[in-house]
Each structure stands twice: as structure tokens, then as C-alpha cells.
């Protein structure tokens, strides 16, 4: 190990002392990030990126602003995207990227305080994005600042740390990490992406979004048999889709935390008027793909369900359009070793065993993994992720876990740049 400090315990004590000394500043930074909306949709996120860049510059970071081209922004269904990169180089060695996203789902109703309040109550900070994942803007930034402090105290690291703050997770990530990787703006050796504190995530589901447009033939309501009712046909299709959904419970992932594949019908629209037989009905479906499944085969399977459901209905046809196909995050030997390092750090700091799990959601962490980079997910959040209210009213992050996650990530970075990296 090339760190010139007397004992490993001194290193841990120095990290703890730095995080504790600056924790009020860290919480204040998170509140400012939450108080600036970055809802996606509509996905007009450049202003939040500029705010984040300015706040990081006040902390002494050099921030690269990478404005995403208009074509990629439109393809993502967004209005503006600026991705941020901060690079700290300590010497020759591996590059570790820390990735969190700043775009968030719209707030919806039911908030006790305003959705952008950033208020602290009973040890939790509230607001849209507090947990997913503006909290990890600060987890990772202050972990990097802790390393700078250690270096000033005589530590000697081998490697680099990059902070990737991106703005397209909620619509798939292709204008976020996908865009950065495609343009080779970063080529890290390891990636830690935003998540929660009490487990290290090594796998997550993929996701298929399909839009199914059922075509019929319009007719006057007084003569309905002269038409072909697209809404009636859609109801037949719905029954087939829900029967298919029920069969999915017979499949189960071997990865703890993943469970079985799921399917929902999230949107339905159609018809012309109350007194007209509907000539069209459109459904949008979300099919989650477990790591053991082949996404291409899942899409073909669903299309077959649609075709068989409508085949016997006269005058009815359907078009199926893919909206999104996100591949699962799958564990690899290298990512499992990286996860083991994080688990060991978390075991020590939390004082309890921390294990690897999978999550049934999907994230843009998969894009790093698809590029061949060992990728795991770890950040600030409660033991039960549902307590964070992600994508719901009263989203929140526990400040104790924010503090602990910052210490754990800083310790993991030290290990990764010690010469003993996995």
C-alpha cells in the first residue's frame, strides 16, 4: 500500500473527521440541489446542471460542462441536457467514476411540504430528488473532497476519481452516461453508481416499453355492427396481457432482491367521440426483464401475445412500436470483486454485515456495464428503499445514511487506489 500514513485506523479516523466536520455544508448543498426543479419530463435540465456546476466550483472543483447535441436531446424526449464531469488525478492507476443523475420524475400530488422544499425534519431531508439521486451528488463530491484532505495530510494515491453528474436517467440514459461513453469523454476502469447504503447492488432488471396501437373501423353508434370496435379489441388484448403477466410469476431470478418479471399497462387512450365506434386505441406497457432473460426474446414473446390475442377479430389489426429497451445490469466477476470491497467498507462503518443484492428497477448504470466496465451501485439511502419514497410524494433521504455512505465511498476509493484494487 502506497499511502504514507502511520496506520489504517488513522486513515479511517481522518475520513470520519473530515466528513463530520463538513457534514452541515454537505446537507446545505443537497438542499440547494433539491430546491432547483429538474423534472423529466419535460426534461429541461440544463439550468440544474449549471447550478450544480457552480456549487461544485465553489468547493474547489474544476467542472467540465458537456452540452448534449440537440438531436440526442430530442431522441431522449427532453428539452436540454448538460452533463458534468469532474476529474481528480492523484497519479498513475485506475480511474473510478462516481455517477449520479440529476433529472427527476415530476412531483405529483400529496406532499406535506412543497416538493422542492429541501426541508430537514426528524433526521430526514425532503424533496423531489432527495433520494433519487441528488443525495449522491453530495455523497460522491464530499468523498472526493475527503481524499483531497488525506492527500494534504501525506497520503499518496495511485489513480484518478471522476464525478459524472448526468441528466437522462428517467428517460433511459442515452443522453446521459450513454452519450458520454459513446463520445469517449470518459473511459473509467470502475464505476460506482447511485443507490442505497445498506446493500451493494450488483444487478437490476431491464425494461421494455412498447406502444401498441389497435386499429379498427369507425361507424355511427346507431349502426355499430358496421364498424370494428378498436376499444373492444383492446379489452381482448388487455385480458391476454394480464394472463401473460400472471404467468410471469412462475419465473424467478436467482439474484436476491430481483424476484420475477412484471408487466403493467400504464397508459390507455383511444376513440373519436361518445357516439362513434372507436377506430383506434393505444396502450403503453412496461415489461421488466430479469437478468436471466434475453431482452430480444422478451420483445418477440410480447409481440406474439399481441398477435395471437387479435388474430381472430375481424377488421382489427395492430402496430407495435418499441419505445425503450433497457438491458438488465448483470453481475460479473470484476463487479462482484468491486462489490466485495464496498461491502467490507460498509461492514466496518455500519457495524453490521452488508451484502450484495439485485433491484427490480432499472437504471442507467447498465450503460457502463454494457461498455465492459465493472459497475456496482451504492450510495445514500435507508435500509428499506421504499422508506425513501422514491418517485412518490414526500421523497426523502436519511441524513445518518448520507453521512455513513460518504465515509464508505471515501474508504472504498482509498482501497481502489492503494495498489490492491480488484
C-alpha positions as CSV (number, residue, x, y, z in Angstrom):
1,X,0.0,0.0,0.0
2,X,1.5,3.3,-1.1
3,X,-0.3,5.6,1.4
4,X,2.2,7.3,3.7
5,X,0.2,7.4,6.9
6,X,1.1,5.5,10.0
7,X,-1.9,3.2,10.4
8,X,-5.0,2.2,8.6
9,X,-7.1,3.3,11.6
10,X,-5.6,6.8,11.2
11,X,-6.8,6.9,7.7
12,X,-10.3,5.9,8.7
13,X,-10.3,8.4,11.5
14,X,-9.2,11.1,9.1
15,X,-12.1,10.3,6.7
16,X,-14.6,10.3,9.6
17,X,-13.3,13.6,10.9
18,X,-13.4,15.3,7.6
19,X,-17.0,14.1,6.8
20,X,-18.2,15.1,10.2
21,X,-16.6,18.5,10.1
22,X,-18.1,19.3,6.7
23,X,-21.5,17.5,7.1
24,X,-23.6,20.6,7.6
25,X,-22.1,22.0,4.4
26,X,-23.0,18.8,2.6
27,X,-26.6,18.9,3.8
28,X,-26.9,22.5,2.8
29,X,-25.6,21.6,-0.7
30,X,-28.2,18.9,-1.0
31,X,-30.9,21.2,0.0
32,X,-29.9,23.7,-2.8
33,X,-29.9,20.9,-5.4
34,X,-33.3,19.7,-4.3
35,X,-34.7,23.3,-4.3
36,X,-33.9,23.6,-8.0
37,X,-36.5,21.6,-10.1
38,X,-35.2,19.3,-12.8
39,X,-38.3,17.3,-13.7
40,X,-38.1,14.9,-16.6
41,X,-40.5,15.2,-18.3
42,X,-40.3,17.9,-19.6
43,X,-36.6,17.3,-19.3
44,X,-35.3,20.9,-19.4
45,X,-32.3,20.2,-17.1
46,X,-29.6,22.5,-18.3
47,X,-30.4,25.1,-15.6
48,X,-29.9,22.5,-12.8
49,X,-26.6,21.4,-14.3
50,X,-25.4,24.9,-14.3
51,X,-26.4,25.4,-10.6
52,X,-24.7,22.1,-9.7
53,X,-21.6,23.1,-11.6
54,X,-21.4,26.5,-9.9
55,X,-21.8,24.9,-6.4
56,X,-19.1,22.4,-7.1
57,X,-16.8,25.1,-8.3
58,X,-17.3,26.9,-5.0
59,X,-16.0,23.7,-3.4
60,X,-12.8,24.0,-5.4
61,X,-13.6,21.5,-8.2
62,X,-12.9,22.1,-11.9
63,X,-16.1,21.2,-13.7
64,X,-16.4,20.3,-17.3
65,X,-19.8,21.1,-18.9
66,X,-20.7,18.8,-21.8
67,X,-23.8,20.2,-23.6
68,X,-25.6,17.4,-25.3
69,X,-26.4,18.0,-29.0
70,X,-30.0,18.8,-30.0
71,X,-30.5,15.6,-31.9
72,X,-29.7,13.4,-28.9
73,X,-31.8,15.6,-26.6
74,X,-34.8,15.2,-28.9
75,X,-34.3,11.5,-29.2
76,X,-34.4,11.3,-25.4
77,X,-37.7,13.2,-25.4
78,X,-36.1,16.1,-23.5
79,X,-35.5,19.8,-23.9
80,X,-32.0,20.4,-22.7
81,X,-29.2,18.3,-21.2
82,X,-25.8,19.3,-19.9
83,X,-23.7,16.5,-18.3
84,X,-20.9,17.4,-15.9
85,X,-17.6,15.7,-15.3
86,X,-15.1,16.5,-12.5
87,X,-11.7,14.7,-12.7
88,X,-9.2,14.4,-9.8
89,X,-5.9,12.7,-10.7
90,X,-3.7,11.6,-7.9
91,X,-1.2,9.6,-10.0
92,X,-0.9,6.6,-12.4
93,X,-3.5,3.9,-11.7
94,X,-7.2,3.0,-12.2
95,X,-9.9,5.6,-12.9
96,X,-13.0,5.2,-10.8
97,X,-16.1,7.0,-11.9
98,X,-18.9,8.0,-9.5
99,X,-22.2,8.5,-11.3
100,X,-25.4,10.1,-10.1
101,X,-28.3,11.6,-12.1
102,X,-29.9,15.0,-11.6
103,X,-33.1,14.6,-13.6
104,X,-36.1,13.5,-11.5
105,X,-39.7,12.4,-12.1
106,X,-42.4,15.1,-11.8
107,X,-43.5,15.6,-8.2
108,X,-47.2,14.7,-8.4
109,X,-49.6,15.4,-5.5
110,X,-49.7,14.6,-1.8
111,X,-46.6,16.4,-0.5
112,X,-46.7,17.6,3.2
113,X,-44.3,20.4,2.2
114,X,-43.5,21.7,-1.2
115,X,-41.8,19.1,-3.5
116,X,-38.8,21.3,-3.7
117,X,-38.6,22.4,-0.1
118,X,-35.3,20.7,0.9
119,X,-36.6,20.8,4.4
120,X,-34.9,18.8,7.2
121,X,-37.3,17.1,9.7
122,X,-36.6,14.3,12.2
123,X,-33.3,13.4,10.6
124,X,-34.5,13.3,7.0
125,X,-34.2,15.8,4.1
126,X,-37.3,16.0,2.0
127,X,-37.9,16.9,-1.6
128,X,-38.1,15.5,-5.1
129,X,-34.7,14.1,-5.9
130,X,-33.5,14.0,-2.3
131,X,-33.0,10.2,-2.6
132,X,-33.0,9.6,-6.3
133,X,-30.3,10.7,-6.7
134,X,-29.3,14.3,-5.8
135,X,-28.2,13.0,-2.5
136,X,-25.3,11.1,-4.2
137,X,-24.2,14.3,-5.9
138,X,-23.1,15.2,-2.4
139,X,-22.0,11.7,-1.3
140,X,-19.6,11.5,-4.1
141,X,-18.4,15.1,-4.1
142,X,-17.6,15.0,-0.4
143,X,-15.9,11.6,-0.7
144,X,-13.6,13.2,-3.3
145,X,-13.0,16.2,-1.0
146,X,-12.1,13.8,1.8
147,X,-9.4,12.2,-0.5
148,X,-8.0,15.7,-1.2
149,X,-7.8,16.3,2.5
150,X,-6.0,13.0,3.0
151,X,-3.5,13.9,0.3
152,X,-2.8,17.2,2.1
153,X,-2.1,15.1,5.2
154,X,0.5,13.0,3.4
155,X,-1.5,10.2,1.7
156,X,-0.2,9.0,-1.7
157,X,-2.8,7.6,-4.0
158,X,-2.4,5.8,-7.3
159,X,-5.2,6.6,-9.7
160,X,-8.0,9.0,-10.6
161,X,-11.5,9.7,-9.5
162,X,-14.2,11.2,-11.8
163,X,-17.6,12.5,-10.8
164,X,-20.2,12.0,-13.6
165,X,-23.4,14.0,-13.0
166,X,-25.8,13.2,-15.8
167,X,-29.3,14.2,-16.7
168,X,-31.1,11.5,-18.6
169,X,-31.8,8.6,-16.2
170,X,-35.5,8.9,-16.1
171,X,-35.8,8.6,-19.9
172,X,-33.2,5.8,-20.4
173,X,-29.7,7.3,-20.0
174,X,-28.7,7.5,-23.7
175,X,-28.3,11.3,-23.4
176,X,-26.5,10.9,-20.1
177,X,-23.9,8.1,-19.5
178,X,-24.6,6.7,-22.9
179,X,-23.7,10.0,-24.6
180,X,-20.5,10.4,-22.5
181,X,-19.4,6.9,-23.3
182,X,-20.2,7.0,-27.0
183,X,-18.1,10.1,-27.4
184,X,-15.3,8.6,-25.2
185,X,-15.4,11.6,-22.9
186,X,-14.6,9.1,-20.2
187,X,-13.2,5.6,-20.1
188,X,-13.2,4.6,-16.4
189,X,-11.9,1.3,-15.1
190,X,-14.6,1.0,-12.4
191,X,-18.0,2.7,-11.8
192,X,-20.0,3.2,-8.6
193,X,-23.5,4.5,-9.4
194,X,-26.1,6.0,-7.1
195,X,-28.2,3.7,-4.8
196,X,-28.7,3.0,-1.1
197,X,-26.5,2.4,1.9
198,X,-27.3,-1.0,3.4
199,X,-26.6,-3.2,0.4
200,X,-24.4,-3.1,-2.7
201,X,-26.5,-3.5,-5.8
202,X,-24.8,-5.8,-8.4
203,X,-27.8,-6.5,-10.7
204,X,-31.1,-4.9,-11.7
205,X,-33.9,-5.5,-14.1
206,X,-34.0,-4.5,-17.7
207,X,-37.1,-2.8,-19.1
208,X,-39.1,-2.9,-22.3
209,X,-41.7,-0.2,-23.1
210,X,-44.0,-1.0,-26.0
211,X,-46.7,1.1,-27.6
212,X,-49.5,-1.0,-29.1
213,X,-51.9,0.8,-31.4
214,X,-55.0,-1.3,-32.1
215,X,-56.7,-0.3,-35.4
216,X,-60.4,-0.9,-36.1
217,X,-63.0,0.8,-38.3
218,X,-65.2,3.7,-37.2
219,X,-69.0,3.6,-37.5
220,X,-72.1,5.5,-36.3
221,X,-73.2,4.5,-32.9
222,X,-76.7,3.7,-34.3
223,X,-75.1,1.1,-36.6
224,X,-72.2,-0.3,-34.5
225,X,-72.0,-3.6,-36.4
226,X,-70.9,-1.8,-39.5
227,X,-67.6,-0.9,-37.7
228,X,-64.8,-2.8,-36.0
229,X,-64.5,-1.5,-32.4
230,X,-60.9,-0.9,-31.5
231,X,-61.7,-0.4,-27.8
232,X,-63.4,-3.7,-27.6
233,X,-60.4,-5.3,-29.3
234,X,-58.2,-3.6,-26.9
235,X,-60.1,-5.1,-24.0
236,X,-59.5,-8.6,-25.5
237,X,-55.8,-7.7,-25.7
238,X,-55.8,-6.5,-22.1
239,X,-57.1,-9.8,-20.9
240,X,-54.4,-11.6,-22.9
241,X,-51.7,-9.3,-21.5
242,X,-52.8,-9.7,-17.9
243,X,-53.0,-13.5,-18.3
244,X,-49.4,-13.4,-19.7
245,X,-48.4,-11.2,-16.7
246,X,-49.8,-13.8,-14.3
247,X,-47.7,-16.5,-15.9
248,X,-44.6,-14.5,-15.3
249,X,-44.7,-15.2,-11.6
250,X,-43.6,-18.7,-12.5
251,X,-40.2,-17.3,-13.5
252,X,-37.8,-16.1,-10.8
253,X,-34.4,-14.6,-10.8
254,X,-31.6,-16.3,-8.9
255,X,-30.3,-12.9,-7.8
256,X,-31.6,-12.0,-4.3
257,X,-33.9,-8.9,-4.4
258,X,-34.9,-9.2,-8.1
259,X,-38.0,-11.5,-7.9
260,X,-40.0,-12.3,-11.0
261,X,-40.6,-10.4,-14.2
262,X,-43.5,-7.9,-14.1
263,X,-45.8,-6.3,-16.6
264,X,-48.2,-3.3,-16.3
265,X,-50.3,-1.4,-18.7
266,X,-49.5,2.2,-17.8
267,X,-51.4,4.3,-20.4
268,X,-54.6,3.8,-22.5
269,X,-56.2,6.2,-24.9
270,X,-58.5,6.0,-27.9
271,X,-61.8,6.7,-29.6
272,X,-63.2,9.6,-31.6
273,X,-66.4,10.6,-29.7
274,X,-69.0,9.2,-27.5
275,X,-71.3,8.4,-30.4
276,X,-68.7,6.8,-32.7
277,X,-67.3,3.3,-32.8
278,X,-63.7,3.7,-31.9
279,X,-61.3,3.3,-34.9
280,X,-58.2,3.3,-32.7
281,X,-57.0,2.5,-29.2
282,X,-53.4,2.8,-27.9
283,X,-51.8,1.0,-25.0
284,X,-48.4,1.5,-23.5
285,X,-46.9,-1.3,-21.5
286,X,-43.9,-1.7,-19.2
287,X,-42.3,-5.2,-19.0
288,X,-39.5,-5.6,-16.5
289,X,-36.8,-8.1,-17.6
290,X,-34.9,-10.2,-15.0
291,X,-31.1,-10.6,-15.6
292,X,-31.6,-14.2,-16.7
293,X,-33.8,-13.3,-19.6
294,X,-32.8,-12.3,-23.1
295,X,-34.4,-8.9,-23.9
296,X,-34.7,-9.6,-27.6
297,X,-36.6,-12.8,-26.9
298,X,-38.8,-11.0,-24.4
299,X,-39.8,-8.5,-27.0
300,X,-40.6,-11.2,-29.5
301,X,-42.6,-13.1,-26.9
302,X,-44.7,-10.0,-26.2
303,X,-45.4,-9.3,-29.8
304,X,-46.6,-12.9,-30.2
305,X,-49.0,-12.4,-27.3
306,X,-50.4,-9.3,-29.2
307,X,-50.7,-11.1,-32.5
308,X,-52.4,-14.2,-31.0
309,X,-54.9,-12.1,-29.0
310,X,-56.1,-10.1,-32.0
311,X,-55.8,-12.7,-34.8
312,X,-59.4,-13.9,-34.6
313,X,-61.0,-10.4,-34.5
314,X,-62.4,-9.4,-37.9
315,X,-61.4,-5.9,-39.2
316,X,-58.8,-5.4,-36.4
317,X,-55.0,-5.1,-36.7
318,X,-52.3,-3.7,-34.5
319,X,-48.9,-1.9,-34.8
320,X,-46.3,-2.4,-32.1
321,X,-43.6,0.2,-31.6
322,X,-40.7,-0.1,-29.2
323,X,-40.3,3.0,-27.0
324,X,-37.4,1.7,-24.8
325,X,-35.3,-1.4,-24.4
326,X,-33.0,-1.2,-21.4
327,X,-30.9,-4.3,-20.8
328,X,-30.5,-5.7,-17.3
329,X,-27.5,-5.0,-15.1
330,X,-25.8,-8.3,-14.6
331,X,-23.1,-9.2,-12.1
332,X,-19.6,-10.1,-13.5
333,X,-16.6,-11.5,-11.7
334,X,-15.0,-8.0,-11.7
335,X,-18.1,-6.2,-10.5
336,X,-18.5,-8.8,-7.7
337,X,-14.9,-8.1,-6.5
338,X,-15.7,-4.4,-6.6
339,X,-18.8,-5.0,-4.6
340,X,-16.9,-7.1,-2.1
341,X,-14.6,-4.1,-1.4
342,X,-17.6,-1.8,-0.8
343,X,-19.3,-4.4,1.4
344,X,-16.1,-4.7,3.5
345,X,-16.0,-0.9,4.0
346,X,-19.7,-0.8,4.8
347,X,-19.4,-3.7,7.3
348,X,-16.8,-1.8,9.2
349,X,-18.5,1.6,9.2
350,X,-22.1,0.4,9.8
351,X,-21.1,-2.3,12.2
352,X,-23.2,-5.0,10.6
353,X,-22.9,-7.3,7.6
354,X,-23.6,-5.6,4.3
355,X,-24.4,-7.9,1.4
356,X,-24.9,-7.7,-2.4
357,X,-28.4,-7.7,-3.8
358,X,-30.3,-7.0,-7.0
359,X,-33.1,-4.4,-7.5
360,X,-36.3,-4.8,-9.6
361,X,-35.9,-1.3,-11.0
362,X,-33.7,-0.3,-13.9
363,X,-31.1,2.4,-14.1
364,X,-28.5,3.9,-16.4
365,X,-25.8,2.1,-14.5
366,X,-26.3,-0.6,-17.0
367,X,-24.8,1.5,-19.8
368,X,-21.4,1.5,-18.1
369,X,-21.7,-2.3,-17.6
370,X,-22.6,-2.8,-21.3
371,X,-19.5,-0.9,-22.2
372,X,-17.5,-3.6,-20.4
373,X,-16.8,-1.5,-17.2
374,X,-17.2,-3.3,-13.8
375,X,-20.2,-1.4,-12.3
376,X,-22.0,-1.6,-9.0
377,X,-24.5,0.7,-7.2
378,X,-24.0,2.2,-3.8
379,X,-25.0,5.5,-2.2
380,X,-27.1,7.2,0.4
381,X,-30.5,5.8,1.4
382,X,-32.4,3.8,4.1
383,X,-32.2,0.1,4.8
384,X,-35.7,-0.3,3.2
385,X,-35.6,1.6,-0.2
386,X,-39.4,2.0,0.0
387,X,-38.9,4.3,3.0
388,X,-37.2,6.8,0.7
389,X,-40.5,7.4,-1.2
390,X,-38.6,7.5,-4.5
391,X,-41.0,8.5,-7.3
392,X,-43.7,9.2,-4.7
393,X,-44.8,12.2,-2.6
394,X,-42.6,13.1,0.4
395,X,-39.4,11.7,-1.2
396,X,-36.6,11.8,1.5
397,X,-33.2,10.7,2.4
398,X,-32.0,9.9,6.0
399,X,-29.1,12.2,6.9
400,X,-27.4,9.5,9.0
401,X,-27.1,7.3,5.9
402,X,-25.9,10.2,3.9
403,X,-23.0,10.7,6.4
404,X,-22.2,6.9,6.5
405,X,-22.4,6.5,2.7
406,X,-19.9,9.4,2.2
407,X,-17.5,7.7,4.6
408,X,-17.9,4.3,3.0
409,X,-17.4,5.6,-0.6
410,X,-14.3,7.6,0.5
411,X,-12.8,4.5,2.2
412,X,-13.6,2.4,-0.9
413,X,-11.8,4.9,-3.1
414,X,-8.7,4.7,-0.9
415,X,-8.7,0.9,-1.2
416,X,-9.2,1.1,-5.0
417,X,-6.2,3.4,-5.4
418,X,-4.0,1.5,-2.9
419,X,-2.5,-0.9,-5.4
420,X,-4.7,-3.7,-4.2
421,X,-7.7,-2.9,-6.5
422,X,-9.9,-5.8,-7.6
